[in-house]
Amino acid sequence: MTDTSENMIDYEKEMVGTIAVEDKDKLDLGALTAWFEANVEGYAGPISYTKFKGGQSNPTYRIDTPGASYVLRRQPFGKLLPSAHAVDREYKVMTALHPTGFPVPRTYGLCEDPEVLGSKFFVMSLADGRNLWNGALPNNTPDERREIYFAMIDTIADLHKADIDEIGLADFGKREDYCARQINRWSKQYKLSETETIPEMDRLIEWLPETIPAQHASSVVHGDYRLDNMIFHKTENRVIAVLDWELSTLGDPIADFSYLMLNWYNDADGRAGLGGVDIKALGIPSVEEAVERYVTRTGFPVPPMEWYFAYNLFRLAGIIQGIKKRVIDGTASSAHAKKTSERVVPLVEHAYRFAQAAGLK
């Protein structure tokens, strides 16, 4: 894929930090104070609050008191799709992982009564550190970049080693056939939103379900594990909090790890993508080095990465085809949506090349 540095956005400037809360996102401070008094250990008011800038699907607030700061994450107000905006699942997985020492915020409480604030919400500790967005890490040295990337890899490896039964997540999802379910889902979604015939995509829809590697382990999978979904220590190159667990479930850890590794191939646009970047000069580990580190830490066999890259790019193409259909139908008319929709064919072609490397004839 090509370097798109001329179109890069400074995401750290745009997305990091907080803003004043707009009227549409305001919370009932009286109701919130009463809930804090009843549920948050050590709480002492009064409360002030702002809203985080980031484009989360679940609005997220910084809650400040004289002695402590917290984060409140809630579902959007109004009618929601049944399985979307799963703040209760986020709360459950973080609550299970925190006592193990895995870097997630401490959770204080989940409110499932929409009468309190207008939607479900939960409260967690504030991770005070660095939120990095640009995968090229322009403000770091080569040694620091290497440390940051190894920290990301070590952290996802530790997630995948966590004992599902021991930490109380046995019922968090189906353990087996993860990739088969995902391929089936995104094949259907793609066909429902198909706008043109792409022969390579049709072939992938046939080939992928027939060639799924054996799932040798079942683990918690994050579902959207990438640089900007974690907080790093202010001065040390280690992860202090993994955030945004909305897509988490149980499944194939290699599918989760290979999703992270796709960033080595995604366009460099100011976010996690490294496509077109001279990673060797920057000190960023190669794909081979990253895989070796993950395998060493987990004890898993070396995975067939070409197949998993084909699978993840196929999945991404299916998601973006839905955006393309909405652009064509006129229900997603923004310039960003149109630009995104143009990625379908390149993604399919890239997936097909990886599939060929994995044995597709």
Secondary structure, 3 states (H helix, E strand, C coil): CCCCHHHCCCHHHHHCCEECCCHHHCCCHHHHHHHHHHHCCCCCCCCEEEEECCCCCCCEEEEECCCCEEEEEECCCCCCCCCCCCHHHHHHHHHHHHHHCCCCCCEEEEECCHHHHCCCEEEEECCCCECCCCCCCCCCCHHHHHHHHHHHHHHHHHHHHCCCCCCCCCCCCCCCCHHHHHHHHHHHHHHHCCCCCCHHHHHHHHHHHHCCCCCCCCEEECCCCCHHHEEECCCCCCEEEECCCCCCEEECHHHHHHHHHHHHCCECCCCCCCECCCHHHHCCCCHHHHHHHHHHHHCCCCCCHHHHHHHHHHHHHHHHHHHHHHHHHCCCCCHHHHHHHCCHHHHHHHHHHHHHHCCCC
